[in-house]
Amino acid sequence: MVRRPALSAALAAFLIASPCLAGSGLVQVSLVQPVYVPGTEDVPLMPGLASDDSSSLVFDKPQGRIVEAAARGAVTRHAVMAFYDESLPQLGWRRTAASAGTKSFERDGERLSLDFDGRDGNLQVAFTLAPR
């Protein structure tokens, strides 16, 4: 008797567990859901940062939304700035002038500011989203 269901299950397990080889023509599917800054559904939370839900504030008003949130992690300021410089423009955000401790982006009448506190390796990032 041929055991095709067992063979099919073994083949499926192999394909799921096998890493995608470059140039192999196989497509790797990621089951990881993106994580967003609390109070937003369009500002990704950088891997390595953990949100501090107790510090989140969300307020919707006719002129636009106001969101204040914080996240902390064992990351560097440079890595955080590089992540958001790369990811936010893909979501329609445009970088604006940055000051010493703040990085800002704008999109559709909103301004997103990232403020840094702490040192590399124990960095807190404060996110403020408000109408321009």
N, C-alpha and C positions, 0 to 999 in steps of 0.2 A: 504494500500500500504506500502511495506517495504522499508525503506530508507537506503539501504546498502551503497551508496556512502558517506552519512553523517557519518555513523558509521565507515566506513573505514578511513575517514579523521580524525575523533575524536581519533580513535585508533592510527593512525600514529602520531598525535600531542602528544598524551600521551607518546608514546615510545620515541619520539625525546626529549621531555622535561624531562623525568624521569631520575634520576641519576642512574648510574650503581651500583648495590649492590654487595659487595664482595661475591664471591662464588655463585652468582646467575646463572652463565653460560652465562650471556649476555655480549656482547662485546660493549664497548663504543667507538664510532668513534669521533675523534677530527677533527674539520674542521679548526683548527688554522694552518696556514701555518708557517713554521719555518722562522725566520728572521736571516739573515746572516750579518756579518761584511761587510760594504760597500767595494766593489771591490773584494769580494770573493763569492764563491758559495759553500764553504765547511768549513767555520769557523762560527759556530753559534754565534749569538749575545745573550748574557745572558739576560733573562727576568729581567727587572728592569734597564737595560742600554738603553739609547737612543743615536743613532749615531749622530755625528756632521758631516753632509754631506759636510759642507764647508771646513773641514780639510782633506778630503780624497784625496789621490793621488794614481793613478793606472798607472803602466808602464809595458808593456809587451816587453821583449827583447828576443833574441835567447837563452840566458843563463837561462832564467826563468822570472817569474813575480816579480814585486816589488809593494807592496801595503802598504800604510800608511793610517791609519784611527784612529779616536778617538771616544769614547763614554763616556757618563757621566750618573751617576745615584745615587740615594739614597741607595747605597749598601755598603757592607763592603768589604775590601780587602780579608778577609778570605772567604767570600761567593763567590767572583769572582774566587779565586784560586780553591776552591772546585768544582765549576761548570765546569771549564775548565779541571781540573784533572780528572773529571768523564766523560765529554763528548768527549774531543779530542781523547783519546785513542780508543774510539769506531769508530772514523773516520780515524784511521791509524796513528795518531800522537803519537810520543814517547817523554815523558818528558825528558829534559836534565837538567843540573845543573842550579840552580837559584841563582841570586845574591840578594843583599838586596832589590832593588826596581824592579827587573825584573824576569819574569818567561818565560822559553823558551821551545819550542817543536820542533821536527824535523820530517820530512816525505818526502820521495821521492826527496831528494836533496834540500829541502826547509827548512828554519828555520822561526818559528813564535815566536816573542817576544811580551810579554805583559809588559808594563811599567805602573806604578801607580803614580798618582799625586793627591794631595788633602788629605782629611781625610775621615774616615768612615762616611757615610751619605751624602757626597758630593764628590764622588770619580770619577776621570777621568781615563780611561784605554786607553792607546795608543797601537794600534796593528801595528806591523811591520812584513811584510812577505817578505822574500827575498831569493835568492839562497844561499845555504851554501857555 
